[in-house]
């Protein structure tokens, strides 16, 4: 039976490629990052799901007046199983902005298929898993196979900027229970040999430095926000890494990371001293480090910068989430994944560990629901010329289908 199922999935490759290529034409960028949200992509997916013959589909729309349609749609597709229990596969439909367009070799929102790959923003993160999970279930349906347990596919919004309108919204609706098997295929590697069971705490920080703008030939009349911001960014980098040197071998990298990232544009001309600077840090902190302690170090460095440079510094935290307890390496969902991987990749010896990246799995773990993260994918998420390897999409569909059968 497994062989027939795997061959069916291989035969569905052209449809998977077509569906993923079509998805890319809908830039599901969060309104927080200047986009319209996921509404148009959700309409495309709903149409495709209907064409595939699924009828138990519900949209949980989280209201958001900033977004197209006034909502952030979360699609849940259910398919009955033979026994008790549920298998959830949770992928997200939103994408990050394309970044610097000149670095792309093609239009980020017009899929290009060549050399066994699909190029476009969101094909890797997380489009390939939307498609692979959908067609895994479609293959079972077409062959008349009944899953071991009810299969629930969730295509959720807002993962890239905090999940307030996405998986958090669904969790509040009471859709999940601790007995569910939850797979979040939102990261992985090309060897398909890593199952993520733990994530670091996330702390995003955005600093605003307010000085006084003046002509650059008369700097003493003002307060240079650029100089203060440069110094503060450097001192934060040094102070945070010095204060929290701990390492935990479960994670890769094994230490907390504190990375300066975004810098907003200031003045348009060279000969003006800026009076306002805004910059950000992305911090991924080992679970054993309280984020309250991180904030204390940050506050101390802010006060030093204010005193030295005569500026005002404030900070906001777009995301600040203490990491929950890891999923146990012996959890049923991990065992199910391992069994499916062993059947499809007998030569692979999967590892179980933790990562710095945040996924929807953390919100399940916080609710006491074990969740595992797995995927076979190239390491190109958020990069220019993002791509998905077509072979990986097919392999993921096979793994999900085997899990659905109860392997």
C-alpha positions as CSV (number, residue, x, y, z in Angstrom):
1,X,0.0,0.0,0.0
2,X,2.8,2.4,0.8
3,X,4.4,1.9,-2.6
4,X,1.2,2.7,-4.4
5,X,0.8,5.8,-2.3
6,X,4.4,7.0,-2.9
7,X,4.0,6.5,-6.7
8,X,0.7,8.4,-6.6
9,X,2.5,11.3,-5.0
10,X,5.3,11.2,-7.6
11,X,2.6,11.4,-10.3
12,X,1.2,14.5,-8.7
13,X,4.5,16.5,-9.0
14,X,3.3,18.6,-12.0
15,X,0.2,19.7,-10.1
16,X,2.2,20.5,-7.0
17,X,4.5,22.7,-9.0
18,X,1.6,24.4,-10.7
19,X,-0.1,25.1,-7.4
20,X,3.0,26.5,-5.7
21,X,3.8,28.6,-8.8
22,X,0.3,30.1,-8.7
23,X,0.5,30.9,-5.0
24,X,3.6,33.1,-5.5
25,X,1.7,35.6,-7.5
26,X,-0.2,36.7,-4.3
27,X,2.3,38.7,-2.1
28,X,0.9,37.8,1.3
29,X,3.0,40.3,3.2
30,X,1.8,41.5,6.6
31,X,0.4,45.0,6.9
32,X,3.0,45.5,9.6
33,X,5.6,45.3,6.8
34,X,3.6,47.4,4.3
35,X,1.6,44.6,2.7
36,X,-2.0,43.7,2.3
37,X,-2.0,40.4,4.2
38,X,-3.0,36.9,3.1
39,X,-6.6,37.4,1.9
40,X,-5.9,37.1,-1.9
41,X,-3.6,34.1,-1.4
42,X,-6.2,32.4,0.8
43,X,-8.9,32.9,-2.0
44,X,-6.5,31.2,-4.4
45,X,-5.9,28.3,-2.0
46,X,-9.6,27.9,-1.2
47,X,-10.4,27.6,-4.9
48,X,-7.6,25.0,-5.4
49,X,-8.8,23.0,-2.4
50,X,-12.3,22.9,-3.8
51,X,-11.0,21.8,-7.1
52,X,-9.3,18.9,-5.4
53,X,-12.6,17.7,-4.0
54,X,-12.3,18.6,-0.3
55,X,-15.5,19.8,1.3
56,X,-14.8,20.0,5.1
57,X,-13.0,23.4,4.9
58,X,-13.5,26.3,7.3
59,X,-11.9,29.8,7.3
60,X,-11.2,31.3,10.7
61,X,-10.8,35.0,9.8
62,X,-9.1,37.2,12.4
63,X,-10.3,40.8,11.9
64,X,-7.6,43.3,10.8
65,X,-8.8,46.6,9.3
66,X,-5.3,47.2,7.8
67,X,-5.5,44.1,5.6
68,X,-7.2,43.4,2.3
69,X,-10.7,42.1,3.0
70,X,-10.4,43.5,6.5
71,X,-9.3,40.1,7.8
72,X,-6.4,37.7,8.2
73,X,-7.7,34.3,7.0
74,X,-6.7,31.0,8.5
75,X,-7.8,27.9,6.5
76,X,-8.5,24.6,8.3
77,X,-9.1,21.5,6.2
78,X,-10.3,18.3,7.9
79,X,-10.4,14.7,6.7
80,X,-11.8,11.9,8.8
81,X,-9.7,9.0,10.0
82,X,-10.3,5.4,11.1
83,X,-9.6,5.9,14.8
84,X,-9.4,8.5,17.5
85,X,-7.1,11.4,17.6
86,X,-5.9,14.0,15.2
87,X,-2.8,14.8,13.2
88,X,-2.3,18.5,12.5
89,X,0.1,19.8,9.9
90,X,0.5,23.6,10.3
91,X,2.0,25.7,7.6
92,X,1.9,29.5,7.1
93,X,0.8,31.5,4.1
94,X,2.4,34.9,4.8
95,X,5.8,35.8,3.5
96,X,8.4,38.4,4.3
97,X,9.0,41.4,1.9
98,X,11.3,40.7,-1.1
99,X,14.0,43.1,0.2
100,X,16.3,44.7,-2.3
101,X,14.8,44.1,-5.7
102,X,18.1,44.5,-7.6
103,X,19.4,41.4,-5.9
104,X,16.7,39.2,-7.5
105,X,17.4,37.6,-10.9
106,X,13.6,37.5,-11.6
107,X,10.4,39.0,-10.3
108,X,10.0,37.7,-6.7
109,X,6.2,37.3,-7.3
110,X,6.3,35.6,-10.6
111,X,7.5,32.0,-10.2
112,X,10.3,30.8,-12.3
113,X,10.7,27.0,-12.7
114,X,14.1,25.8,-13.9
115,X,16.8,23.2,-13.1
116,X,14.5,21.3,-10.7
117,X,13.7,24.4,-8.6
118,X,10.9,27.0,-8.2
119,X,12.1,30.5,-7.6
120,X,10.0,33.2,-5.9
121,X,9.4,34.9,-2.6
122,X,7.7,32.4,-0.2
123,X,8.2,29.2,-2.2
124,X,10.6,27.9,0.5
125,X,9.1,29.7,3.5
126,X,6.5,28.3,3.7
127,X,4.8,27.6,0.4
128,X,6.4,24.2,-0.3
129,X,4.9,22.8,2.9
130,X,1.4,24.2,2.2
131,X,1.5,22.3,-1.1
132,X,3.2,19.1,0.1
133,X,0.8,18.6,3.0
134,X,-2.2,19.4,0.8
135,X,-1.2,16.9,-1.9
136,X,-0.2,14.3,0.6
137,X,-3.8,14.3,1.8
138,X,-5.1,14.5,-1.8
139,X,-3.2,11.3,-2.7
140,X,-4.8,9.4,0.2
141,X,-8.2,10.6,-0.9
142,X,-7.7,9.7,-4.5
143,X,-6.6,6.2,-3.6
144,X,-9.5,5.7,-1.2
145,X,-7.2,5.3,1.8
146,X,-8.4,6.2,5.3
147,X,-5.9,7.9,7.6
148,X,-5.1,6.3,11.0
149,X,-6.5,9.4,12.7
150,X,-8.3,12.6,11.6
151,X,-6.0,14.7,9.5
152,X,-6.3,18.5,9.9
153,X,-4.3,20.9,7.7
154,X,-4.0,24.5,8.9
155,X,-2.8,27.2,6.6
156,X,-2.3,30.1,8.9
157,X,-1.6,33.8,8.7
158,X,0.8,36.2,10.4
159,X,3.6,33.8,11.3
160,X,6.4,36.1,10.1
161,X,5.5,38.9,12.6
162,X,4.3,37.2,15.7
163,X,1.2,35.1,14.9
164,X,-1.3,37.3,16.7
165,X,-3.7,36.9,13.7
166,X,-2.6,33.3,13.0
167,X,-1.9,30.3,15.2
168,X,-2.5,32.3,18.4
169,X,-5.9,33.1,17.1
170,X,-6.7,29.5,16.4
171,X,-5.4,28.3,19.7
172,X,-7.7,30.8,21.5
173,X,-10.6,29.2,19.5
174,X,-9.9,25.9,21.3
175,X,-9.1,23.9,18.1
176,X,-6.3,21.8,19.6
177,X,-5.7,19.4,22.5
178,X,-2.6,17.9,24.2
179,X,-3.4,14.5,22.7
180,X,-3.0,15.9,19.1
181,X,0.0,15.1,17.0
182,X,1.2,18.5,15.7
183,X,3.8,18.9,13.0
184,X,5.0,22.4,12.0
185,X,7.0,22.0,8.8
186,X,8.6,25.4,8.9
187,X,12.3,24.6,8.9
188,X,14.6,21.8,8.0
189,X,17.7,20.9,6.0
190,X,18.5,19.3,2.7
191,X,19.4,16.0,4.3
192,X,16.0,15.7,6.0
193,X,17.7,14.5,9.1
194,X,16.7,17.1,11.7
195,X,13.6,17.2,13.9
196,X,13.3,20.4,15.9
197,X,11.8,20.0,19.4
198,X,12.9,23.3,21.1
199,X,13.3,27.0,20.2
200,X,15.1,29.8,21.8
201,X,13.3,32.8,23.3
202,X,12.7,35.6,20.9
203,X,13.3,39.2,21.7
204,X,12.9,41.8,18.9
205,X,14.0,45.3,20.0
206,X,13.5,48.6,18.1
207,X,15.4,51.6,19.5
208,X,14.6,55.2,18.8
209,X,17.3,57.8,19.4
210,X,16.2,61.4,19.4
211,X,18.8,64.2,19.2
212,X,18.6,67.6,17.5
213,X,19.0,68.0,13.7
214,X,21.4,70.8,12.6
215,X,23.6,71.7,9.6
216,X,26.6,69.4,9.5
217,X,29.0,72.4,9.5
218,X,27.7,73.5,12.9
219,X,27.4,70.2,14.8
220,X,27.8,71.8,18.3
221,X,24.4,73.4,17.9
222,X,22.7,70.0,17.8
223,X,22.8,66.4,19.1
224,X,23.9,63.8,16.6
225,X,21.5,61.0,16.8
226,X,23.5,59.0,14.2
227,X,26.6,59.0,16.4
228,X,24.6,58.1,19.5
229,X,22.8,55.3,17.6
230,X,26.1,53.9,16.3
231,X,27.7,53.9,19.7
232,X,24.6,52.4,21.3
233,X,24.3,49.6,18.7
234,X,28.0,48.7,19.3
235,X,27.7,48.8,23.1
236,X,24.5,46.7,23.1
237,X,26.2,44.1,20.9
238,X,29.2,43.9,23.3
239,X,27.3,44.0,26.5
240,X,24.7,41.4,25.7
241,X,27.2,38.9,24.4
242,X,29.4,39.4,27.4
243,X,26.5,39.2,29.9
244,X,25.0,35.9,28.5
245,X,27.9,33.6,27.3
246,X,26.1,30.4,28.3
247,X,26.0,27.5,25.8
248,X,23.5,24.7,25.4
249,X,24.5,21.8,23.0
250,X,20.8,21.1,22.2
251,X,20.8,24.2,20.0
252,X,22.6,25.3,16.8
253,X,24.2,27.7,17.4
254,X,24.6,26.7,21.0
255,X,24.7,30.2,22.4
256,X,22.3,33.2,22.6
257,X,22.6,35.5,19.6
258,X,22.1,39.3,19.6
259,X,22.1,40.6,16.1
260,X,21.8,44.2,15.0
261,X,19.5,44.2,11.9
262,X,17.3,46.9,10.5
263,X,18.2,50.6,10.3
264,X,15.7,53.1,9.2
265,X,16.6,55.9,6.7
266,X,17.4,59.2,8.4
267,X,18.2,62.4,6.4
268,X,18.2,62.5,2.6
269,X,21.3,64.6,2.3
270,X,24.9,64.3,3.4
271,X,25.3,67.8,5.0
272,X,22.7,67.4,7.7
273,X,23.3,66.0,11.2
274,X,20.3,63.7,11.8
275,X,18.1,64.3,14.9
276,X,16.4,60.9,14.7
277,X,17.7,57.4,14.3
278,X,15.8,54.1,14.5
279,X,17.5,50.7,14.5
280,X,16.6,47.2,15.6
281,X,18.1,44.0,17.2
282,X,16.9,40.4,16.7
283,X,17.8,38.4,19.8
284,X,17.5,34.6,20.1
285,X,18.1,33.7,23.7
286,X,18.7,30.4,25.3
287,X,15.6,29.2,27.3
288,X,17.4,29.3,30.6
289,X,18.1,33.0,30.3
290,X,15.2,35.2,31.6
291,X,14.3,37.9,29.1
292,X,13.9,40.2,32.1
293,X,17.6,40.0,32.6
294,X,18.3,40.8,29.0
295,X,16.1,43.9,29.4
296,X,18.1,45.1,32.4
297,X,21.3,45.0,30.3
298,X,19.5,46.9,27.6
299,X,18.2,49.6,29.9
300,X,21.7,50.2,31.4
301,X,23.2,50.7,28.0
302,X,20.4,53.1,27.0
303,X,21.1,55.3,30.1
304,X,24.8,55.4,29.3
305,X,24.1,56.6,25.7
306,X,21.7,59.3,26.9
307,X,24.2,60.6,29.4
308,X,27.2,60.6,27.1
309,X,25.5,61.9,23.9
310,X,22.8,64.2,25.2
311,X,20.0,62.3,23.4
312,X,16.8,60.6,24.4
313,X,16.5,56.8,23.8
314,X,13.4,54.7,23.9
315,X,12.8,51.0,23.0
316,X,9.8,48.9,22.0
317,X,9.6,45.1,21.7
318,X,7.6,44.0,18.6
319,X,8.2,40.4,19.8
320,X,9.3,39.3,23.3
321,X,8.5,35.7,24.1
322,X,10.1,33.5,26.7
323,X,10.7,30.0,25.3
324,X,8.4,27.2,26.5
325,X,9.5,23.8,27.6
326,X,10.8,21.6,24.7
327,X,8.8,18.8,23.2
328,X,10.1,15.5,24.6
329,X,12.3,13.5,22.2
330,X,10.0,10.5,23.0
331,X,6.7,12.4,22.3
332,X,4.3,10.5,20.0
333,X,4.6,13.1,17.2
334,X,8.4,12.7,17.2
335,X,8.0,8.9,17.0
336,X,5.5,9.2,14.1
337,X,7.9,11.5,12.2
338,X,10.9,9.1,12.9
339,X,8.9,6.1,11.6
340,X,7.9,7.9,8.4
341,X,11.5,9.1,7.8
342,X,12.9,5.6,8.4
343,X,10.5,4.2,5.8
344,X,11.3,6.8,3.2
345,X,14.9,7.5,4.0
346,X,16.3,4.2,5.5
347,X,19.9,5.5,5.3
348,X,19.1,8.7,7.2
349,X,19.8,8.9,11.0
350,X,17.7,11.8,12.2
351,X,18.8,14.1,15.0
352,X,16.6,15.8,17.5
353,X,17.5,19.3,18.7
354,X,16.7,23.0,19.0
355,X,17.0,26.1,16.9
356,X,17.0,29.8,17.3
357,X,14.3,30.5,14.7
358,X,10.8,31.0,15.9
359,X,7.9,28.9,14.5
360,X,4.3,28.2,15.3
361,X,5.5,25.2,17.3
362,X,6.4,27.4,20.3
363,X,2.8,28.5,20.8
364,X,1.7,24.9,20.9
365,X,4.4,24.0,23.5
366,X,3.4,27.0,25.6
367,X,-0.1,25.5,25.8
368,X,1.3,22.1,26.8
369,X,0.8,20.6,23.3
370,X,3.9,18.7,22.0
371,X,4.8,19.9,18.6
372,X,7.7,18.9,16.2
373,X,9.2,20.8,13.4
374,X,10.6,19.1,10.3
375,X,11.0,19.7,6.6
376,X,13.4,19.0,3.8
377,X,14.4,22.3,2.4
378,X,17.2,24.4,1.1
379,X,18.6,27.1,3.5
380,X,17.5,30.1,1.5
381,X,14.5,31.5,3.4
382,X,14.3,35.3,3.4
383,X,17.1,35.5,0.9
384,X,17.0,37.0,-2.6
385,X,16.3,34.4,-5.3
386,X,14.6,32.2,-2.7
387,X,13.8,28.8,-4.1
388,X,12.2,25.4,-3.4
389,X,13.7,22.2,-4.7
390,X,10.9,20.2,-6.4
391,X,12.3,16.9,-5.2
392,X,12.0,18.2,-1.7
393,X,8.4,19.1,-2.1
394,X,7.6,15.5,-3.3
395,X,9.6,14.0,-0.5
396,X,7.8,16.1,2.1
397,X,4.5,15.0,0.7
398,X,5.5,11.3,1.0
399,X,6.6,11.8,4.6
400,X,3.3,13.5,5.5
401,X,1.3,10.8,3.7
402,X,3.1,8.1,5.6
403,X,2.4,9.9,8.9
404,X,-1.3,10.2,7.9
405,X,-1.4,6.4,7.3
406,X,-0.1,5.9,10.8
407,X,3.5,5.0,10.1
